[in-house]
Amino acid sequence: MPARLFLSARVGLALIGAVAVAGCSTADSTAQAPATGQSSKAAPLEKPLTEQTLQTLVLQSADLPEARPGAISIQPRPDPADVPSFKPASDPDCQTVQDIRNATTAPAVVDQVINWSDNIWGGSVTLASYQDGEAARLFTALKKAVGSCGAYRGDAWGGGYGSTMKAEKALVAGDEAVQFREHITMDIVAEDGKGTEVMETQALYIVVRTGSVIATYHSLEGRPAVSAAFPTEPIIKQAGRLRAAQR
C-alpha cells in the first residue's frame, strides 16, 4: 500500500498548513499501564460492525470537552483515484504500522477529525471493523512492528519526511492496546515557493482493539519539546460502546 504520513491523507495536509484547527488535551496518556495494555474483561469479540453502525459510535462533543465546540466531524475518505502514489516507508515494519493505523484494508471505516480548543494542531480517530478474526491478526502484526520500527524515511503530501518511532506504556482499554510516539522532521515547500523549509512535529498514537474493531487515536503537536496527548477517558468509554455493539 502507498505510504502515508503520520496523519493520513484526509487530515495531514490541513494540519501541516495549520489551517484553523485548535485545541489541546489536558490529560497526558503516557502515564498508564504496560506498553501492550490488556483488559481484564471477557474474551475478545469478533462480530464485525458496518460503517453505519460505526458512525453511531463516534466520539461526540460531550465526550471531549478538550475539543473546540462544534469542531469534531466525520471526514469522508478520499477517492483512491485522487490520492497520489507515495513510495513505501524505508523500513517495512514502519510501513506495516502505517497501513494498520490508517486502516488500509478494513472493509468498514469511519474517520473523525478533532480540533482542540487550545492548539492549532489537531487530532483524529479512525474506527475500523474487520471480519473473521482479521482484527486480532492485524493487531498481533502491529505490536510486533511497533517494537521493531525505529527511524525511517518516507514521502507524503507535503514532501519527504524523516520519523523516529518509540513505543510507550499503553492504557488498559478494549482487548489490547499499544501506544507509540513519533518525532517527525518534514521538508516542505517554502511559502514563497523557493526552496524548502524544515518543520518538526510530534505525533502520539494510541491504538485499541475491541473485538473486531481497531480504533486509532492520534494527536499532533507542532512544538517538539511539548508532548502531544489524547485524553484517555473517552478512549475507555468508546471501547465499552464498541464492545456493547458487538454483543
C-alpha positions as CSV (number, residue, x, y, z in Angstrom):
1,M,0.0,0.0,0.0
2,P,1.3,3.6,-0.5
3,A,2.9,5.2,2.5
4,R,1.1,8.0,4.2
5,L,2.4,10.5,6.7
6,F,1.7,10.3,10.4
7,L,-1.6,11.8,9.6
8,S,-3.4,10.0,6.8
9,A,-4.2,12.0,3.6
10,R,-7.6,13.1,4.9
11,V,-6.1,15.1,7.7
12,G,-2.4,15.6,7.2
13,L,-2.4,18.4,4.6
14,A,-4.8,20.6,6.6
15,L,-2.8,20.2,9.8
16,I,0.6,20.7,8.1
17,G,-0.7,24.0,6.8
18,A,-2.0,24.9,10.3
19,V,-5.5,25.6,8.9
20,A,-7.8,26.8,11.7
21,V,-7.5,23.8,13.9
22,A,-7.5,24.4,17.6
23,G,-7.1,22.7,20.9
24,C,-5.0,20.9,23.4
25,S,-5.8,17.8,25.6
26,T,-5.2,18.2,29.3
27,A,-4.8,14.5,30.0
28,D,-1.5,13.0,29.1
29,S,-1.9,9.4,28.1
30,T,1.7,8.3,28.7
31,A,1.4,7.5,32.4
32,Q,-0.7,4.5,32.2
33,A,-0.3,0.7,32.4
34,P,2.0,-1.5,30.2
35,A,3.0,-1.0,26.6
36,T,0.5,-3.6,25.4
37,G,-2.4,-2.8,27.8
38,Q,-5.0,-5.5,28.0
39,S,-8.4,-5.5,29.5
40,S,-9.4,-8.0,32.2
41,K,-12.9,-8.3,30.6
42,A,-14.4,-11.2,28.7
43,A,-12.8,-12.9,25.8
44,P,-12.4,-10.9,22.6
45,L,-15.5,-10.5,20.4
46,E,-15.3,-10.8,16.7
47,K,-18.7,-9.6,15.4
48,P,-18.0,-7.2,12.5
49,L,-19.7,-3.8,12.5
50,T,-20.9,-1.9,9.5
51,E,-19.9,1.6,8.6
52,Q,-23.3,2.8,9.5
53,T,-23.0,1.3,13.0
54,L,-19.5,2.8,13.4
55,Q,-20.9,6.2,12.6
56,T,-23.3,5.9,15.6
57,L,-20.3,5.1,17.9
58,V,-18.0,8.1,17.1
59,L,-16.9,10.5,19.8
60,Q,-19.2,13.4,20.5
61,S,-18.6,16.9,21.9
62,A,-19.8,15.7,25.3
63,D,-17.1,13.0,25.3
64,L,-14.3,15.6,24.5
65,P,-14.6,18.8,26.4
66,E,-11.0,19.5,25.3
67,A,-12.2,19.9,21.8
68,R,-13.4,23.2,20.3
69,P,-17.2,23.3,20.3
70,G,-18.7,22.1,17.1
71,A,-15.3,21.1,15.7
72,I,-15.5,17.3,15.8
73,S,-16.5,15.9,12.4
74,I,-16.6,12.8,10.4
75,Q,-14.2,13.0,7.5
76,P,-15.0,11.2,4.2
77,R,-12.2,9.0,2.8
78,P,-10.8,10.4,-0.4
79,D,-11.4,8.5,-3.7
80,P,-8.3,6.3,-4.2
81,A,-8.0,7.8,-7.7
82,D,-7.5,11.2,-6.1
83,V,-4.7,10.0,-3.8
84,P,-1.1,10.4,-5.1
85,S,1.1,7.3,-5.1
86,F,3.9,7.6,-2.5
87,K,6.9,5.4,-2.1
88,P,6.7,2.9,0.8
89,A,8.4,3.8,4.1
90,S,12.1,2.9,4.1
91,D,11.5,0.4,6.9
92,P,8.9,-2.4,6.1
93,D,7.9,-2.7,9.8
94,C,7.2,1.1,9.9
95,Q,5.1,0.7,6.7
96,T,3.1,-2.1,8.5
97,V,2.4,0.3,11.3
98,Q,1.2,3.0,8.9
99,D,-1.0,0.6,7.0
100,I,-2.7,-0.7,10.1
101,R,-3.2,2.6,11.8
102,N,-4.6,4.0,8.6
103,A,-6.9,1.0,8.2
104,T,-5.9,0.5,4.6
105,T,-7.5,-3.0,4.3
106,A,-10.6,-2.5,6.5
107,P,-14.0,-3.2,4.8
108,A,-15.7,-0.7,7.2
109,V,-14.0,2.5,8.3
110,V,-15.1,5.8,9.8
111,D,-12.6,8.7,10.2
112,Q,-13.1,11.6,12.6
113,V,-11.2,14.9,12.8
114,I,-10.8,16.7,16.1
115,N,-9.9,20.3,16.6
116,W,-8.6,21.0,20.1
117,S,-9.6,24.2,21.9
118,D,-6.1,25.5,22.8
119,N,-3.8,24.3,20.0
120,I,-3.7,24.9,16.3
121,W,-2.6,21.3,15.8
122,G,-5.5,18.8,15.9
123,G,-6.2,15.1,16.2
124,S,-8.2,12.3,14.7
125,V,-9.9,9.0,15.4
126,T,-10.2,6.1,13.0
127,L,-12.6,3.2,13.7
128,A,-12.0,0.2,11.5
129,S,-14.1,-3.0,11.6
130,Y,-12.8,-6.3,10.2
131,Q,-14.2,-9.8,9.7
132,D,-13.1,-13.4,10.5
133,G,-10.6,-12.6,13.2
134,E,-8.6,-10.2,11.0
135,A,-8.6,-7.5,13.7
136,A,-6.8,-9.8,16.1
137,R,-4.3,-10.9,13.4
138,L,-3.5,-7.4,12.4
139,F,-3.1,-6.3,16.0
140,T,-0.5,-9.1,16.6
141,A,1.4,-7.8,13.5
142,L,1.0,-4.2,14.8
143,K,2.5,-5.0,18.2
144,K,5.5,-6.7,16.5
145,A,6.0,-3.9,14.0
146,V,5.9,-1.2,16.7
147,G,8.6,-3.0,18.6
148,S,10.8,-3.2,15.5
149,C,10.2,0.2,13.8
150,G,12.7,2.8,14.8
151,A,13.9,5.6,12.4
152,Y,12.7,5.7,8.8
153,R,12.0,8.0,5.9
154,G,9.0,8.4,3.6
155,D,7.1,10.6,1.3
156,A,3.8,12.4,1.9
157,W,1.5,15.1,0.7
158,G,3.8,17.9,1.9
159,G,7.1,16.3,0.8
160,G,9.7,14.0,2.1
161,Y,10.0,13.4,5.9
162,G,12.0,11.5,8.5
163,S,10.5,9.9,11.6
164,T,11.6,8.2,14.7
165,M,9.1,6.0,16.4
166,K,9.2,5.0,20.1
167,A,6.8,2.7,22.0
168,E,5.3,3.9,25.2
169,K,3.2,2.4,28.1
170,A,-0.4,2.0,26.9
171,L,-3.6,2.5,28.8
172,V,-5.9,-0.5,29.6
173,A,-8.8,-0.5,27.2
174,G,-10.6,-2.9,25.0
175,D,-9.0,-6.3,24.5
176,E,-5.5,-5.0,23.9
177,A,-3.8,-1.6,23.2
178,V,-0.5,-0.2,22.1
179,Q,0.8,3.3,22.3
180,F,3.7,5.0,20.5
181,R,5.1,8.4,19.7
182,E,6.8,9.8,16.6
183,H,9.1,12.7,16.2
184,I,8.8,13.9,12.5
185,T,11.0,16.2,10.5
186,M,9.4,17.2,7.3
187,D,10.7,19.1,4.3
188,I,8.0,21.4,3.0
189,V,8.0,23.9,0.1
190,A,8.6,27.4,1.4
191,E,5.7,29.9,1.3
192,D,7.5,31.9,-1.4
193,G,7.8,28.7,-3.5
194,K,11.6,28.9,-3.4
195,G,13.4,26.1,-1.7
196,T,12.2,24.1,1.2
197,E,11.7,24.6,5.0
198,V,12.0,22.1,7.8
199,M,9.1,21.5,10.1
200,E,9.3,19.4,13.2
201,T,6.2,17.9,14.8
202,Q,5.4,15.2,17.4
203,A,2.6,12.7,16.9
204,L,1.0,10.5,19.5
205,Y,-0.9,7.3,18.5
206,I,-3.0,5.1,20.8
207,V,-4.4,2.0,19.1
208,V,-7.0,-0.1,20.8
209,R,-8.6,-3.4,19.6
210,T,-12.1,-4.3,20.9
211,G,-13.2,-7.5,19.3
212,S,-13.4,-6.9,15.5
213,V,-12.7,-3.2,15.7
214,I,-9.4,-1.4,15.8
215,A,-9.6,2.2,16.9
216,T,-6.7,4.5,16.3
217,Y,-6.4,7.8,18.3
218,H,-4.0,10.4,17.1
219,S,-2.9,13.8,18.3
220,L,-0.3,16.2,16.8
221,E,1.9,18.8,18.5
222,G,3.8,21.4,16.5
223,R,6.2,22.0,19.3
224,P,8.5,19.0,19.5
225,A,9.5,19.9,23.1
226,V,5.8,19.6,24.2
227,S,4.3,16.1,24.5
228,A,1.3,15.6,22.3
229,A,-1.6,14.0,24.3
230,F,-5.0,12.5,23.9
231,P,-7.5,12.3,26.8
232,T,-7.8,8.7,28.0
233,E,-11.3,8.6,29.4
234,P,-13.1,9.0,26.0
235,I,-11.0,6.1,24.7
236,I,-12.0,3.8,27.5
237,K,-15.7,4.8,27.1
238,Q,-15.6,4.3,23.4
239,A,-14.1,0.8,23.8
240,G,-17.0,0.0,26.1
241,R,-19.5,1.2,23.5
242,L,-17.8,-0.8,20.7
243,R,-17.9,-3.9,22.9
244,A,-21.6,-3.5,23.6
245,A,-22.3,-3.0,19.9
246,Q,-20.7,-6.4,19.1
247,R,-22.9,-8.4,21.6
